[in-house]
Amino acid sequence: MCIKIIKEYERAIIFRLGRILRGGAKGPGLFFVLPCTDSFIKVDMRTISFDIPPQEILTKDSVTVNVDGVVYYKVQNATLAVANITNADSATRLLAQTTLRNVLGTKNLSQILSDREEIAHSMQATLDDATDEWGIKVERVEIKDVKLPIQLQRAMAAEAEAAREARAKVIAAEGEMNASRALKEASIVISESPAALQLRYLQTLTTIAAEKNSTIVFPLPVDLLQGLFAKH
C-alpha cells in the first residue's frame, strides 16, 4: 500500500479498477491506495469565486447594456463533482454567463438598475438548481456593474434634470401660494387694528436701521393721513 496525505480542505476520490470505492470521498489526513490498481483525484472543497465577463445584453425594452458580475460557489459533493461532469469549474463559469443573459433579457432597464438584489437572488437559485447534479453549491451571486451607452446616459441625465426643474417650479409655486395666504391673513389682522400697522412701521424701521445705518425713515401715523384726506 501507498500512504497519501491530503489537506483539511481537500477530499480524495479513489478509483479501484476504474470504479469509485464505496464510502465516497476520503480525507482529510491519511489514506491508503494500492499501487497499479488504484488512482485518485483530489477535489478542493473551499469556496471559489470568479468574475462573469461583461455580457452585452438586450433588455426587454430594447436597450443594449453591458453587465458583469461575480459568483461564489463550492464543491458540496466531491463524488458527484468528479463522476458526473468533466470539469465542474469550467461548466459553472459557462452556465453563469448564459444564466446572466437569460435572466436580464427578461427585465426592463429600470428593473436592472433598481432590482439588483432580486436579480442576484434569482440567478443564484437558477444556478444552484442547475449545478445540484454536479455536486456544486452556489453560495452567492452579485451584479457588479451595469454600463449604459453614452447616448442613453445623456438622455437619462437630461430627463432627470428636467424632472428636477419641474419639481423646483412646483415647490416655488406652492411657496408663493402659502406666502400669499399668510399675507392675506396678516392684512386682515392689521386692518382690524390701526395700532398693529404702527407697530409694523416701527419693526420695518428697526430692520432697515440694522442693515443700512445711513438710511433714516420717518413713518407717518395713519391717523394723520386719514385727517388730511378728510379735509380734502
C-alpha positions in Angstrom: 0.0 0.0 0.0 1.0 3.6 -0.6 0.3 6.2 2.0 -1.2 9.5 0.8 -1.9 12.7 2.7 -4.4 15.4 1.8 -5.1 18.7 3.5 -8.1 19.7 5.6 -9.9 21.4 2.7 -9.3 18.6 0.2 -11.0 15.3 -0.5 -9.8 12.3 -2.5 -11.9 10.2 -4.8 -10.3 6.8 -5.2 -10.8 4.7 -8.3 -10.0 1.0 -7.9 -10.0 -0.8 -11.3 -12.0 2.1 -12.7 -14.7 2.1 -10.0 -15.2 4.6 -7.2 -14.7 3.0 -3.8 -17.6 2.7 -1.5 -17.8 5.2 1.2 -17.3 8.2 -1.0 -14.5 10.7 -0.7 -11.6 10.1 1.6 -9.9 12.6 3.8 -8.7 14.8 5.2 -5.5 13.3 6.5 -4.0 9.9 5.8 -5.5 7.3 3.4 -4.1 4.3 1.5 -4.1 3.3 -2.1 -3.0 0.2 -3.9 -0.3 0.6 -6.5 -1.2 -0.3 -10.1 -4.9 -0.8 -9.3 -5.8 2.5 -7.6 -5.8 6.0 -8.7 -7.3 9.1 -7.0 -8.4 12.6 -7.8 -8.1 15.5 -5.3 -11.0 17.9 -5.0 -10.8 21.3 -3.4 -13.8 21.9 -1.1 -13.1 25.6 -0.4 -15.3 28.4 -1.7 -14.3 29.6 -5.2 -15.1 33.0 -6.7 -14.9 34.1 -10.3 -15.8 37.1 -12.4 -18.5 36.8 -15.0 -17.1 38.6 -18.1 -19.1 41.6 -19.3 -22.1 40.4 -21.3 -23.8 42.6 -23.9 -27.5 42.1 -23.2 -30.6 43.4 -25.0 -33.2 44.2 -22.3 -36.9 43.7 -22.6 -37.4 47.4 -23.6 -34.7 47.1 -26.4 -31.8 48.7 -24.6 -28.3 47.3 -25.0 -26.3 47.2 -21.8 -23.0 45.6 -20.7 -23.4 43.7 -17.4 -20.8 41.8 -15.4 -20.9 40.0 -12.0 -19.2 37.7 -9.6 -20.2 34.2 -8.4 -19.2 32.3 -5.2 -19.5 28.6 -5.2 -18.0 25.5 -3.6 -18.0 21.7 -4.1 -20.6 20.2 -1.8 -20.3 16.6 -3.0 -16.9 15.6 -4.3 -18.0 12.3 -5.7 -20.7 14.0 -8.0 -18.2 16.7 -9.0 -15.8 14.0 -10.3 -18.2 11.4 -11.6 -21.0 13.4 -13.2 -19.1 16.1 -15.1 -15.7 16.5 -16.8 -14.8 20.0 -15.5 -17.2 21.4 -12.8 -15.3 24.7 -12.6 -15.5 25.5 -16.4 -19.1 24.3 -16.6 -20.2 26.5 -13.7 -18.5 29.6 -15.3 -20.2 29.0 -18.7 -23.5 28.4 -17.1 -23.2 31.6 -15.1 -22.7 33.6 -18.3 -25.8 32.1 -20.0 -27.9 32.5 -16.9 -26.9 36.2 -16.6 -28.1 36.7 -20.2 -31.3 34.7 -19.8 -32.3 36.5 -16.5 -31.5 40.0 -17.6 -33.1 39.6 -21.0 -36.5 39.4 -19.4 -36.0 42.6 -17.4 -36.5 46.3 -18.3 -33.6 48.7 -17.9 -35.3 50.3 -14.8 -35.6 46.9 -13.2 -31.9 46.1 -13.9 -30.8 49.4 -12.3 -33.1 49.2 -9.2 -33.6 45.5 -8.5 -30.1 44.2 -8.5 -30.5 42.2 -5.3 -33.6 40.5 -6.6 -31.9 39.6 -9.9 -28.9 38.3 -8.0 -31.1 36.0 -5.8 -32.9 34.8 -9.0 -29.6 33.9 -10.6 -28.3 32.2 -7.5 -31.5 30.0 -7.3 -31.3 29.1 -11.0 -27.5 28.3 -10.9 -27.9 26.3 -7.7 -30.7 24.1 -9.2 -28.7 23.5 -12.4 -25.5 22.6 -10.6 -27.0 20.4 -8.0 -26.4 17.2 -10.1 -22.7 18.2 -10.3 -22.3 18.4 -6.5 -21.9 22.2 -6.7 -23.4 24.7 -4.2 -23.7 28.2 -5.5 -23.5 30.4 -2.4 -23.8 33.9 -3.7 -24.2 35.9 -6.9 -23.6 39.6 -7.2 -24.2 42.1 -10.1 -21.0 44.2 -10.2 -21.6 46.9 -12.9 -24.2 47.9 -15.5 -22.7 50.0 -18.3 -25.1 52.1 -20.4 -24.4 53.6 -23.9 -23.2 57.2 -23.9 -26.3 58.4 -25.8 -28.6 56.8 -23.2 -26.6 58.3 -20.3 -27.0 61.8 -21.8 -30.7 61.2 -22.4 -31.3 60.0 -18.8 -29.3 62.9 -17.4 -31.4 65.4 -19.4 -34.6 63.6 -18.3 -33.5 63.7 -14.6 -32.6 67.4 -14.9 -36.0 68.3 -16.4 -37.7 66.4 -13.7 -35.8 68.3 -11.0 -36.6 71.6 -12.6 -40.3 70.7 -12.8 -40.3 69.8 -9.1 -38.5 73.0 -8.2 -41.1 75.1 -10.1 -43.9 73.2 -8.3 -42.3 73.8 -4.9 -41.7 77.5 -5.7 -45.4 77.9 -6.7 -46.6 76.2 -3.6 -44.4 78.6 -1.5 -45.8 81.6 -3.3 -49.3 80.4 -2.6 -48.7 79.8 1.0 -47.0 83.2 1.4 -49.9 85.0 -0.3 -52.3 83.3 2.1 -50.2 84.4 5.1 -50.1 88.0 3.7 -53.8 88.0 3.3 -54.4 86.9 6.9 -51.9 89.5 8.1 -53.6 92.3 6.2 -57.0 91.3 7.7 -55.4 91.5 11.2 -53.8 94.8 10.5 -57.0 96.3 9.1 -58.9 95.4 12.2 -56.4 97.2 14.5 -54.8 100.5 13.5 -52.2 100.2 16.2 -50.9 97.0 14.6 -49.9 99.0 11.5 -47.9 101.4 13.6 -46.1 98.5 15.2 -45.3 97.1 11.8 -43.9 100.5 10.7 -41.6 100.5 13.8 -40.5 97.0 13.1 -39.6 97.9 9.5 -37.7 100.9 10.7 -35.7 98.7 13.1 -34.8 96.2 10.3 -33.7 98.9 7.9 -31.6 100.7 10.6 -29.8 97.4 11.4 -28.9 96.8 7.7 -28.3 100.3 6.4 -27.3 102.8 9.1 -27.3 105.8 6.7 -31.0 105.4 5.8 -33.5 107.2 8.1 -37.2 106.6 7.7 -39.9 108.6 9.5 -43.2 106.7 9.4 -46.3 108.8 9.3 -49.1 108.0 11.6 -52.1 106.6 9.9 -54.5 108.8 11.8 -52.7 111.9 10.4 -53.1 110.7 6.9 -56.8 110.0 7.5 -57.2 113.5 8.9 -55.6 115.0 5.7 -57.8 113.0 3.4 -60.9 114.0 5.4 -60.1 117.8 5.0 -59.8 117.4 1.2 
